[in-house]
């Protein structure tokens, strides 16, 4: 399964990784590599938890164009 993740540095310098397709699925690391590895583990745990509770594994994500 391929999922999009976002990476953003927070105010403390940590890299925060989030999977928008799975609400609440967030992790972090001191480097991008560590954050990506940690979010992989978090995604697996979130999918297992959602499956165990009869929830959809992911939610729909759409890309929209916005004029700015």
N, CA, C, O and CB atoms as a CASP TS submission, in Angstrom:
PFRMAT TS
TARGET T0000
AUTHOR 0000-0000-0000
METHOD Language model
MODEL 1
PARENT N/A
ATOM      1  N   UNK     1       0.852  -1.169   0.000  1.00  0.00           N
ATOM      2  CA  UNK     1       0.000   0.000   0.000  1.00  0.00           C
ATOM      3  C   UNK     1       0.901   1.236   0.000  1.00  0.00           C
ATOM      4  O   UNK     1       1.839   1.319   0.792  1.00  0.00           O
ATOM      5  CB  UNK     1      -0.971  -0.004   1.227  1.00  0.00           C
ATOM      6  N   UNK     2       0.622   2.179  -0.872  1.00  0.00           N
ATOM      7  CA  UNK     2       1.366   3.434  -0.902  1.00  0.00           C
ATOM      8  C   UNK     2       0.472   4.544  -0.383  1.00  0.00           C
ATOM      9  O   UNK     2      -0.667   4.692  -0.826  1.00  0.00           O
ATOM     10  CB  UNK     2       1.873   3.755  -2.334  1.00  0.00           C
ATOM     11  N   UNK     3       0.987   5.324   0.554  1.00  0.00           N
ATOM     12  CA  UNK     3       0.242   6.434   1.132  1.00  0.00           C
ATOM     13  C   UNK     3       1.119   7.685   1.141  1.00  0.00           C
ATOM     14  O   UNK     3       2.339   7.600   1.278  1.00  0.00           O
ATOM     15  CB  UNK     3      -0.241   6.089   2.566  1.00  0.00           C
ATOM     16  N   UNK     4       0.493   8.821   0.997  1.00  0.00           N
ATOM     17  CA  UNK     4       1.213  10.086   1.063  1.00  0.00           C
ATOM     18  C   UNK     4       1.413  10.463   2.522  1.00  0.00           C
ATOM     19  O   UNK     4       0.520  10.280   3.349  1.00  0.00           O
ATOM     20  CB  UNK     4       0.453  11.206   0.301  1.00  0.00           C
ATOM     21  N   UNK     5       2.592  10.989   2.830  1.00  0.00           N
ATOM     22  CA  UNK     5       2.853  11.542   4.162  1.00  0.00           C
ATOM     23  C   UNK     5       3.388  12.961   3.992  1.00  0.00           C
ATOM     24  O   UNK     5       3.999  13.300   2.978  1.00  0.00           O
ATOM     25  CB  UNK     5       3.869  10.648   4.967  1.00  0.00           C
ATOM     26  N   UNK     6       3.144  13.766   5.001  1.00  0.00           N
ATOM     27  CA  UNK     6       3.697  15.112   5.019  1.00  0.00           C
ATOM     28  C   UNK     6       4.806  15.154   6.056  1.00  0.00           C
ATOM     29  O   UNK     6       4.744  14.465   7.074  1.00  0.00           O
ATOM     30  CB  UNK     6       2.599  16.177   5.324  1.00  0.00           C
ATOM     31  N   UNK     7       5.815  15.965   5.793  1.00  0.00           N
ATOM     32  CA  UNK     7       6.929  16.154   6.724  1.00  0.00           C
ATOM     33  C   UNK     7       7.060  17.650   6.977  1.00  0.00           C
ATOM     34  O   UNK     7       7.117  18.447   6.041  1.00  0.00           O
ATOM     35  CB  UNK     7       8.275  15.546   6.158  1.00  0.00           C
ATOM     36  N   UNK     8       7.108  18.022   8.254  1.00  0.00           N
ATOM     37  CA  UNK     8       7.213  19.433   8.609  1.00  0.00           C
ATOM     38  C   UNK     8       8.048  19.566   9.878  1.00  0.00           C
ATOM     39  O   UNK     8       7.849  18.832  10.846  1.00  0.00           O
ATOM     40  CB  UNK     8       5.806  20.068   8.804  1.00  0.00           C
ATOM     41  N   UNK     9       8.976  20.501   9.859  1.00  0.00           N
ATOM     42  CA  UNK     9       9.799  20.741  11.048  1.00  0.00           C
ATOM     43  C   UNK     9       8.983  21.568  12.039  1.00  0.00           C
ATOM     44  O   UNK     9       8.389  22.579  11.663  1.00  0.00           O
ATOM     45  CB  UNK     9      11.143  21.472  10.676  1.00  0.00           C
ATOM     46  N   UNK    10       8.950  21.140  13.306  1.00  0.00           N
ATOM     47  CA  UNK    10       8.223  21.908  14.314  1.00  0.00           C
ATOM     48  C   UNK    10       9.149  22.904  15.006  1.00  0.00           C
ATOM     49  O   UNK    10      10.334  22.994  14.685  1.00  0.00           O
ATOM     50  CB  UNK    10       7.585  20.969  15.348  1.00  0.00           C
ATOM     51  N   UNK    11       8.600  23.641  15.946  1.00  0.00           N
ATOM     52  CA  UNK    11       9.358  24.698  16.616  1.00  0.00           C
ATOM     53  C   UNK    11      10.536  24.182  17.444  1.00  0.00           C
ATOM     54  O   UNK    11      11.453  24.944  17.749  1.00  0.00           O
ATOM     55  CB  UNK    11       8.441  25.482  17.503  1.00  0.00           C
ATOM     56  N   UNK    12      10.519  22.919  17.802  1.00  0.00           N
ATOM     57  CA  UNK    12      11.627  22.353  18.572  1.00  0.00           C
ATOM     58  C   UNK    12      12.699  21.730  17.680  1.00  0.00           C
ATOM     59  O   UNK    12      13.725  21.262  18.173  1.00  0.00           O
ATOM     60  CB  UNK    12      11.103  21.311  19.540  1.00  0.00           C
ATOM     61  N   UNK    13      12.459  21.725  16.354  1.00  0.00           N
ATOM     62  CA  UNK    13      13.429  21.159  15.420  1.00  0.00           C
ATOM     63  C   UNK    13      13.142  19.729  15.009  1.00  0.00           C
ATOM     64  O   UNK    13      13.833  19.191  14.144  1.00  0.00           O
ATOM     65  CB  UNK    13      14.777  21.223  16.016  1.00  0.00           C
ATOM     66  N   UNK    14      12.140  19.098  15.609  1.00  0.00           N
ATOM     67  CA  UNK    14      11.774  17.731  15.233  1.00  0.00           C
ATOM     68  C   UNK    14      11.058  17.745  13.891  1.00  0.00           C
ATOM     69  O   UNK    14      10.403  18.726  13.540  1.00  0.00           O
ATOM     70  CB  UNK    14      10.881  17.076  16.318  1.00  0.00           C
ATOM     71  N   UNK    15      11.184  16.652  13.142  1.00  0.00           N
ATOM     72  CA  UNK    15      10.451  16.481  11.895  1.00  0.00           C
ATOM     73  C   UNK    15       9.169  15.719  12.228  1.00  0.00           C
ATOM     74  O   UNK    15       9.218  14.583  12.698  1.00  0.00           O
ATOM     75  CB  UNK    15      11.314  15.721  10.809  1.00  0.00           C
ATOM     76  N   UNK    16       8.033  16.347  11.983  1.00  0.00           N
ATOM     77  CA  UNK    16       6.733  15.734  12.250  1.00  0.00           C
ATOM     78  C   UNK    16       6.223  15.123  10.951  1.00  0.00           C
ATOM     79  O   UNK    16       6.163  15.797   9.922  1.00  0.00           O
ATOM     80  CB  UNK    16       5.712  16.778  12.824  1.00  0.00           C
ATOM     81  N   UNK    17       5.861  13.865  11.002  1.00  0.00           N
ATOM     82  CA  UNK    17       5.337  13.139   9.846  1.00  0.00           C
ATOM     83  C   UNK    17       3.879  12.808  10.109  1.00  0.00           C
ATOM     84  O   UNK    17       3.514  12.360  11.196  1.00  0.00           O
ATOM     85  CB  UNK    17       6.161  11.842   9.563  1.00  0.00           C
ATOM     86  N   UNK    18       3.049  13.037   9.096  1.00  0.00           N
ATOM     87  CA  UNK    18       1.622  12.772   9.236  1.00  0.00           C
ATOM     88  C   UNK    18       1.104  12.097   7.973  1.00  0.00           C
ATOM     89  O   UNK    18       1.547  12.401   6.865  1.00  0.00           O
ATOM     90  CB  UNK    18       0.841  14.081   9.517  1.00  0.00           C
ATOM     91  N   UNK    19       0.170  11.186   8.152  1.00  0.00           N
ATOM     92  CA  UNK    19      -0.466  10.506   7.023  1.00  0.00           C
ATOM     93  C   UNK    19      -1.901  11.026   6.917  1.00  0.00           C
ATOM     94  O   UNK    19      -2.769  10.591   7.674  1.00  0.00           O
ATOM     95  CB  UNK    19      -0.436   8.935   7.199  1.00  0.00           C
ATOM     96  N   UNK    20      -2.161  11.946   5.995  1.00  0.00           N
ATOM     97  CA  UNK    20      -3.494  12.535   5.897  1.00  0.00           C
ATOM     98  C   UNK    20      -4.610  11.533   5.597  1.00  0.00           C
ATOM     99  O   UNK    20      -5.771  11.798   5.912  1.00  0.00           O
ATOM    100  CB  UNK    20      -3.488  13.582   4.842  1.00  0.00           C
ATOM    101  N   UNK    21      -4.286  10.405   5.003  1.00  0.00           N
ATOM    102  CA  UNK    21      -5.297   9.399   4.675  1.00  0.00           C
ATOM    103  C   UNK    21      -5.788   8.627   5.889  1.00  0.00           C
ATOM    104  O   UNK    21      -6.797   7.926   5.822  1.00  0.00           O
ATOM    105  CB  UNK    21      -4.746   8.436   3.665  1.00  0.00           C
ATOM    106  N   UNK    22      -5.061   8.760   7.012  1.00  0.00           N
ATOM    107  CA  UNK    22      -5.442   8.051   8.234  1.00  0.00           C
ATOM    108  C   UNK    22      -5.520   9.084   9.351  1.00  0.00           C
ATOM    109  O   UNK    22      -4.492   9.462   9.913  1.00  0.00           O
ATOM    110  CB  UNK    22      -4.418   6.896   8.586  1.00  0.00           C
ATOM    111  N   UNK    23      -6.727   9.549   9.680  1.00  0.00           N
ATOM    112  CA  UNK    23      -6.872  10.584  10.705  1.00  0.00           C
ATOM    113  C   UNK    23      -6.171  10.204  12.007  1.00  0.00           C
ATOM    114  O   UNK    23      -6.340   9.099  12.522  1.00  0.00           O
ATOM    115  CB  UNK    23      -8.345  10.849  10.975  1.00  0.00           C
ATOM    116  N   UNK    24      -5.381  11.144  12.527  1.00  0.00           N
ATOM    117  CA  UNK    24      -4.688  10.930  13.792  1.00  0.00           C
ATOM    118  C   UNK    24      -3.384  10.169  13.689  1.00  0.00           C
ATOM    119  O   UNK    24      -2.736   9.929  14.708  1.00  0.00           O
ATOM    120  CB  UNK    24      -5.572  10.217  14.710  1.00  0.00           C
ATOM    121  N   UNK    25      -2.981   9.783  12.494  1.00  0.00           N
ATOM    122  CA  UNK    25      -1.751   9.016  12.312  1.00  0.00           C
ATOM    123  C   UNK    25      -0.583   9.980  12.148  1.00  0.00           C
ATOM    124  O   UNK    25      -0.341  10.512  11.064  1.00  0.00           O
ATOM    125  CB  UNK    25      -1.860   8.065  11.083  1.00  0.00           C
ATOM    126  N   UNK    26       0.132  10.193  13.241  1.00  0.00           N
ATOM    127  CA  UNK    26       1.220  11.167  13.296  1.00  0.00           C
ATOM    128  C   UNK    26       2.401  10.541  14.025  1.00  0.00           C
ATOM    129  O   UNK    26       2.219   9.752  14.952  1.00  0.00           O
ATOM    130  CB  UNK    26       0.766  12.484  13.999  1.00  0.00           C
ATOM    131  N   UNK    27       3.604  10.894  13.606  1.00  0.00           N
ATOM    132  CA  UNK    27       4.822  10.471  14.295  1.00  0.00           C
ATOM    133  C   UNK    27       5.857  11.559  14.098  1.00  0.00           C
ATOM    134  O   UNK    27       5.561  12.606  13.522  1.00  0.00           O
ATOM    135  CB  UNK    27       5.341   9.087  13.765  1.00  0.00           C
ATOM    136  N   UNK    28       7.064  11.320  14.570  1.00  0.00           N
ATOM    137  CA  UNK    28       8.123  12.321  14.434  1.00  0.00           C
ATOM    138  C   UNK    28       9.486  11.654  14.508  1.00  0.00           C
ATOM    139  O   UNK    28       9.601  10.470  14.825  1.00  0.00           O
ATOM    140  CB  UNK    28       7.997  13.405  15.522  1.00  0.00           C
ATOM    141  N   UNK    29      10.511  12.432  14.213  1.00  0.00           N
ATOM    142  CA  UNK    29      11.886  11.960  14.307  1.00  0.00           C
ATOM    143  C   UNK    29      12.830  13.137  14.276  1.00  0.00           C
ATOM    144  O   UNK    29      12.438  14.255  13.942  1.00  0.00           O
ATOM    145  CB  UNK    29      12.213  10.980  13.174  1.00  0.00           C
ATOM    146  N   UNK    30      14.078  12.882  14.627  1.00  0.00           N
ATOM    147  CA  UNK    30      15.070  13.965  14.621  1.00  0.00           C
ATOM    148  C   UNK    30      15.584  14.244  13.219  1.00  0.00           C
ATOM    149  O   UNK    30      16.114  15.323  12.952  1.00  0.00           O
ATOM    150  CB  UNK    30      16.238  13.620  15.538  1.00  0.00           C
ATOM    151  N   UNK    31      15.429  13.270  12.316  1.00  0.00           N
ATOM    152  CA  UNK    31      15.804  13.444  10.905  1.00  0.00           C
ATOM    153  C   UNK    31      14.618  13.036  10.042  1.00  0.00           C
ATOM    154  O   UNK    31      13.689  12.383  10.519  1.00  0.00           O
ATOM    155  CB  UNK    31      17.081  12.602  10.539  1.00  0.00           C
ATOM    156  N   UNK    32      14.653  13.425   8.762  1.00  0.00           N
ATOM    157  CA  UNK    32      13.582  13.002   7.859  1.00  0.00           C
ATOM    158  C   UNK    32      13.528  11.485   7.748  1.00  0.00           C
ATOM    159  O   UNK    32      12.445  10.898   7.739  1.00  0.00           O
ATOM    160  CB  UNK    32      13.775  13.622   6.472  1.00  0.00           C
ATOM    161  N   UNK    33      14.695  10.848   7.665  1.00  0.00           N
ATOM    162  CA  UNK    33      14.747   9.389   7.548  1.00  0.00           C
ATOM    163  C   UNK    33      14.100   8.722   8.757  1.00  0.00           C
ATOM    164  O   UNK    33      13.333   7.769   8.613  1.00  0.00           O
ATOM    165  CB  UNK    33      16.200   8.914   7.399  1.00  0.00           C
ATOM    166  N   UNK    34      14.411   9.224   9.945  1.00  0.00           N
ATOM    167  CA  UNK    34      13.837   8.654  11.160  1.00  0.00           C
ATOM    168  C   UNK    34      12.329   8.903  11.212  1.00  0.00           C
ATOM    169  O   UNK    34      11.563   8.018  11.594  1.00  0.00           O
ATOM    170  CB  UNK    34      14.520   9.246  12.406  1.00  0.00           C
ATOM    171  N   UNK    35      11.908  10.104  10.827  1.00  0.00           N
ATOM    172  CA  UNK    35      10.479  10.420  10.821  1.00  0.00           C
ATOM    173  C   UNK    35       9.718   9.515   9.859  1.00  0.00           C
ATOM    174  O   UNK    35       8.621   9.055  10.177  1.00  0.00           O
ATOM    175  CB  UNK    35      10.260  11.888  10.443  1.00  0.00           C
ATOM    176  N   UNK    36      10.290   9.257   8.687  1.00  0.00           N
ATOM    177  CA  UNK    36       9.642   8.390   7.700  1.00  0.00           C
ATOM    178  C   UNK    36       9.552   6.957   8.232  1.00  0.00           C
ATOM    179  O   UNK    36       8.513   6.312   8.095  1.00  0.00           O
ATOM    180  CB  UNK    36      10.418   8.420   6.355  1.00  0.00           C
ATOM    181  N   UNK    37      10.620   6.461   8.830  1.00  0.00           N
ATOM    182  CA  UNK    37      10.577   5.113   9.398  1.00  0.00           C
ATOM    183  C   UNK    37       9.541   5.037  10.520  1.00  0.00           C
ATOM    184  O   UNK    37       8.805   4.055  10.619  1.00  0.00           O
ATOM    185  CB  UNK    37      11.970   4.703   9.927  1.00  0.00           C
ATOM    186  N   UNK    38       9.483   6.060  11.357  1.00  0.00           N
ATOM    187  CA  UNK    38       8.518   6.073  12.466  1.00  0.00           C
ATOM    188  C   UNK    38       7.082   6.155  11.962  1.00  0.00           C
ATOM    189  O   UNK    38       6.197   5.517  12.532  1.00  0.00           O
ATOM    190  CB  UNK    38       8.804   7.246  13.403  1.00  0.00           C
ATOM    191  N   UNK    39       6.827   6.935  10.896  1.00  0.00           N
ATOM    192  CA  UNK    39       5.456   7.025  10.390  1.00  0.00           C
ATOM    193  C   UNK    39       5.052   5.711   9.724  1.00  0.00           C
ATOM    194  O   UNK    39       3.874   5.353   9.735  1.00  0.00           O
ATOM    195  CB  UNK    39       5.317   8.199   9.392  1.00  0.00           C
ATOM    196  N   UNK    40       6.002   4.996   9.149  1.00  0.00           N
ATOM    197  CA  UNK    40       5.679   3.663   8.593  1.00  0.00           C
ATOM    198  C   UNK    40       5.141   2.758   9.699  1.00  0.00           C
ATOM    199  O   UNK    40       4.132   2.076   9.516  1.00  0.00           O
ATOM    200  CB  UNK    40       6.938   3.014   7.928  1.00  0.00           C
ATOM    201  N   UNK    41       5.815   2.756  10.839  1.00  0.00           N
ATOM    202  CA  UNK    41       5.363   1.939  11.975  1.00  0.00           C
ATOM    203  C   UNK    41       4.007   2.420  12.473  1.00  0.00           C
ATOM    204  O   UNK    41       3.138   1.610  12.794  1.00  0.00           O
ATOM    205  CB  UNK    41       6.396   1.983  13.123  1.00  0.00           C
ATOM    206  N   UNK    42       3.822   3.749  12.539  1.00  0.00           N
ATOM    207  CA  UNK    42       2.550   4.302  13.004  1.00  0.00           C
ATOM    208  C   UNK    42       1.419   3.935  12.045  1.00  0.00           C
ATOM    209  O   UNK    42       0.318   3.605  12.484  1.00  0.00           O
ATOM    210  CB  UNK    42       2.649   5.831  13.152  1.00  0.00           C
ATOM    211  N   UNK    43       1.684   3.991  10.743  1.00  0.00           N
ATOM    212  CA  UNK    43       0.669   3.632   9.744  1.00  0.00           C
ATOM    213  C   UNK    43       0.237   2.176   9.935  1.00  0.00           C
ATOM    214  O   UNK    43      -0.958   1.879   9.926  1.00  0.00           O
ATOM    215  CB  UNK    43       1.214   3.851   8.301  1.00  0.00           C
ATOM    216  N   UNK    44       1.189   1.278  10.105  1.00  0.00           N
ATOM    217  CA  UNK    44       0.848  -0.136  10.314  1.00  0.00           C
ATOM    218  C   UNK    44      -0.027  -0.300  11.557  1.00  0.00           C
ATOM    219  O   UNK    44      -1.019  -1.029  11.528  1.00  0.00           O
ATOM    220  CB  UNK    44       2.131  -0.992  10.449  1.00  0.00           C
ATOM    221  N   UNK    45       0.341   0.378  12.649  1.00  0.00           N
ATOM    222  CA  UNK    45      -0.431   0.282  13.892  1.00  0.00           C
ATOM    223  C   UNK    45      -1.827   0.884  13.723  1.00  0.00           C
ATOM    224  O   UNK    45      -2.807   0.319  14.208  1.00  0.00           O
ATOM    225  CB  UNK    45       0.311   0.990  15.039  1.00  0.00           C
ATOM    226  N   UNK    46      -1.921   2.010  13.047  1.00  0.00           N
ATOM    227  CA  UNK    46      -3.221   2.654  12.836  1.00  0.00           C
ATOM    228  C   UNK    46      -4.125   1.794  11.970  1.00  0.00           C
ATOM    229  O   UNK    46      -5.314   1.660  12.261  1.00  0.00           O
ATOM    230  CB  UNK    46      -3.041   4.028  12.194  1.00  0.00           C
ATOM    231  N   UNK    47      -3.579   1.210  10.911  1.00  0.00           N
ATOM    232  CA  UNK    47      -4.375   0.342  10.040  1.00  0.00           C
ATOM    233  C   UNK    47      -4.867  -0.871  10.811  1.00  0.00           C
ATOM    234  O   UNK    47      -6.024  -1.265  10.669  1.00  0.00           O
ATOM    235  CB  UNK    47      -3.555  -0.102   8.814  1.00  0.00           C
ATOM    236  N   UNK    48      -4.005  -1.469  11.626  1.00  0.00           N
ATOM    237  CA  UNK    48      -4.418  -2.614  12.440  1.00  0.00           C
ATOM    238  C   UNK    48      -5.551  -2.221  13.389  1.00  0.00           C
ATOM    239  O   UNK    48      -6.525  -2.960  13.532  1.00  0.00           O
ATOM    240  CB  UNK    48      -3.222  -3.167  13.241  1.00  0.00           C
ATOM    241  N   UNK    49      -5.425  -1.065  14.034  1.00  0.00           N
ATOM    242  CA  UNK    49      -6.443  -0.605  14.987  1.00  0.00           C
ATOM    243  C   UNK    49      -7.760  -0.313  14.274  1.00  0.00           C
ATOM    244  O   UNK    49      -8.830  -0.670  14.769  1.00  0.00           O
ATOM    245  CB  UNK    49      -5.957   0.653  15.733  1.00  0.00           C
ATOM    246  N   UNK    50      -7.682   0.338  13.109  1.00  0.00           N
ATOM    247  CA  UNK    50      -8.902   0.648  12.366  1.00  0.00           C
ATOM    248  C   UNK    50      -9.588  -0.633  11.903  1.00  0.00           C
ATOM    249  O   UNK    50     -10.812  -0.739  11.973  1.00  0.00           O
ATOM    250  CB  UNK    50      -8.585   1.550  11.159  1.00  0.00           C
ATOM    251  N   UNK    51      -8.810  -1.606  11.430  1.00  0.00           N
ATOM    252  CA  UNK    51      -9.378  -2.886  10.987  1.00  0.00           C
ATOM    253  C   UNK    51     -10.032  -3.615  12.158  1.00  0.00           C
ATOM    254  O   UNK    51     -11.116  -4.177  12.006  1.00  0.00           O
ATOM    255  CB  UNK    51      -8.287  -3.775  10.347  1.00  0.00           C
ATOM    256  N   UNK    52      -9.391  -3.612  13.310  1.00  0.00           N
ATOM    257  CA  UNK    52      -9.922  -4.301  14.488  1.00  0.00           C
ATOM    258  C   UNK    52     -11.236  -3.686  14.966  1.00  0.00           C
ATOM    259  O   UNK    52     -12.056  -4.360  15.591  1.00  0.00           O
ATOM    260  CB  UNK    52      -8.900  -4.271  15.616  1.00  0.00           C
ATOM    261  N   UNK    53     -11.428  -2.404  14.667  1.00  0.00           N
ATOM    262  CA  UNK    53     -12.639  -1.708  15.091  1.00  0.00           C
ATOM    263  C   UNK    53     -13.669  -1.575  13.972  1.00  0.00           C
ATOM    264  O   UNK    53     -14.654  -0.852  14.116  1.00  0.00           O
ATOM    265  CB  UNK    53     -12.284  -0.340  15.613  1.00  0.00           C
ATOM    266  N   UNK    54     -13.442  -2.272  12.856  1.00  0.00           N
ATOM    267  CA  UNK    54     -14.388  -2.260  11.756  1.00  0.00           C
ATOM    268  C   UNK    54     -14.487  -0.926  11.032  1.00  0.00           C
ATOM    269  O   UNK    54     -15.503  -0.633  10.401  1.00  0.00           O
ATOM    270  CB  UNK    54     -15.723  -2.639  12.259  1.00  0.00           C
ATOM    271  N   UNK    55     -13.444  -0.123  11.119  1.00  0.00           N
ATOM    272  CA  UNK    55     -13.433   1.179  10.459  1.00  0.00           C
ATOM    273  C   UNK    55     -12.770   1.066   9.099  1.00  0.00           C
ATOM    274  O   UNK    55     -11.967   0.160   8.879  1.00  0.00           O
ATOM    275  CB  UNK    55     -12.709   2.227  11.323  1.00  0.00           C
ATOM    276  N   UNK    56     -13.095   1.980   8.174  1.00  0.00           N
ATOM    277  CA  UNK    56     -12.367   1.982   6.897  1.00  0.00           C
ATOM    278  C   UNK    56     -10.877   2.200   7.180  1.00  0.00           C
ATOM    279  O   UNK    56     -10.527   2.949   8.092  1.00  0.00           O
ATOM    280  CB  UNK    56     -12.922   3.094   5.929  1.00  0.00           C
ATOM    281  N   UNK    57     -10.011   1.563   6.419  1.00  0.00           N
ATOM    282  CA  UNK    57      -8.575   1.685   6.681  1.00  0.00           C
ATOM    283  C   UNK    57      -8.061   3.089   6.437  1.00  0.00           C
ATOM    284  O   UNK    57      -7.178   3.564   7.152  1.00  0.00           O
ATOM    285  CB  UNK    57      -7.807   0.713   5.823  1.00  0.00           C
ATOM    286  N   UNK    58      -8.613   3.762   5.420  1.00  0.00           N
ATOM    287  CA  UNK    58      -8.190   5.119   5.100  1.00  0.00           C
ATOM    288  C   UNK    58      -9.416   5.961   4.771  1.00  0.00           C
ATOM    289  O   UNK    58     -10.517   5.438   4.601  1.00  0.00           O
ATOM    290  CB  UNK    58      -7.184   5.125   3.920  1.00  0.00           C
ATOM    291  N   UNK    59      -9.210   7.263   4.685  1.00  0.00           N
ATOM    292  CA  UNK    59     -10.255   8.180   4.225  1.00  0.00           C
ATOM    293  C   UNK    59      -9.815   8.745   2.883  1.00  0.00           C
ATOM    294  O   UNK    59      -8.629   8.725   2.554  1.00  0.00           O
ATOM    295  CB  UNK    59     -10.521   9.330   5.270  1.00  0.00           C
ATOM    296  N   UNK    60     -10.767   9.248   2.110  1.00  0.00           N
ATOM    297  CA  UNK    60     -10.470   9.788   0.784  1.00  0.00           C
ATOM    298  C   UNK    60      -9.683  11.091   0.903  1.00  0.00           C
ATOM    299  O   UNK    60      -9.983  11.938   1.745  1.00  0.00           O
ATOM    300  CB  UNK    60     -11.771  10.018  -0.011  1.00  0.00           C
ATOM    301  N   UNK    61      -8.693  11.234   0.063  1.00  0.00           N
ATOM    302  CA  UNK    61      -7.889  12.455  -0.034  1.00  0.00           C
ATOM    303  C   UNK    61      -8.025  12.960  -1.463  1.00  0.00           C
ATOM    304  O   UNK    61      -7.908  12.189  -2.416  1.00  0.00           O
ATOM    305  CB  UNK    61      -6.369  12.199   0.350  1.00  0.00           C
ATOM    306  N   UNK    62      -8.270  14.237  -1.605  1.00  0.00           N
ATOM    307  CA  UNK    62      -8.400  14.835  -2.936  1.00  0.00           C
ATOM    308  C   UNK    62      -7.443  16.005  -3.063  1.00  0.00           C
ATOM    309  O   UNK    62      -7.142  16.694  -2.089  1.00  0.00           O
ATOM    310  CB  UNK    62      -9.855  15.295  -3.201  1.00  0.00           C
ATOM    311  N   UNK    63      -6.976  16.214  -4.271  1.00  0.00           N
ATOM    312  CA  UNK    63      -6.159  17.378  -4.574  1.00  0.00           C
ATOM    313  C   UNK    63      -7.067  18.372  -5.299  1.00  0.00           C
ATOM    314  O   UNK    63      -7.724  18.021  -6.280  1.00  0.00           O
ATOM    315  CB  UNK    63      -4.887  16.995  -5.444  1.00  0.00           C
ATOM    316  N   UNK    64      -7.099  19.604  -4.814  1.00  0.00           N
ATOM    317  CA  UNK    64      -7.910  20.632  -5.454  1.00  0.00           C
ATOM    318  C   UNK    64      -7.032  21.821  -5.818  1.00  0.00           C
ATOM    319  O   UNK    64      -6.018  22.091  -5.173  1.00  0.00           O
ATOM    320  CB  UNK    64      -9.071  21.072  -4.532  1.00  0.00           C
ATOM    321  N   UNK    65      -7.440  22.515  -6.852  1.00  0.00           N
ATOM    322  CA  UNK    65      -6.716  23.703  -7.274  1.00  0.00           C
ATOM    323  C   UNK    65      -7.394  24.932  -6.698  1.00  0.00           C
ATOM    324  O   UNK    65      -8.615  25.072  -6.779  1.00  0.00           O
ATOM    325  CB  UNK    65      -6.638  23.788  -8.814  1.00  0.00           C
ATOM    326  N   UNK    66      -6.609  25.813  -6.122  1.00  0.00           N
ATOM    327  CA  UNK    66      -7.132  27.033  -5.509  1.00  0.00           C
ATOM    328  C   UNK    66      -6.354  28.211  -6.069  1.00  0.00           C
ATOM    329  O   UNK    66      -5.123  28.215  -6.058  1.00  0.00           O
ATOM    330  CB  UNK    66      -7.030  26.981  -3.947  1.00  0.00           C
ATOM    331  N   UNK    67      -7.065  29.194  -6.550  1.00  0.00           N
ATOM    332  CA  UNK    67      -6.417  30.401  -7.065  1.00  0.00           C
ATOM    333  C   UNK    67      -5.988  31.287  -5.893  1.00  0.00           C
ATOM    334  O   UNK    67      -6.782  31.582  -4.999  1.00  0.00           O
ATOM    335  CB  UNK    67      -7.372  31.179  -8.024  1.00  0.00           C
ATOM    336  N   UNK    68      -4.738  31.699  -5.913  1.00  0.00           N
ATOM    337  CA  UNK    68      -4.237  32.613  -4.869  1.00  0.00           C
ATOM    338  C   UNK    68      -3.525  33.784  -5.488  1.00  0.00           C
ATOM    339  O   UNK    68      -3.035  34.657  -4.772  1.00  0.00           O
ATOM    340  CB  UNK    68      -3.296  31.884  -3.904  1.00  0.00           C
TER
END
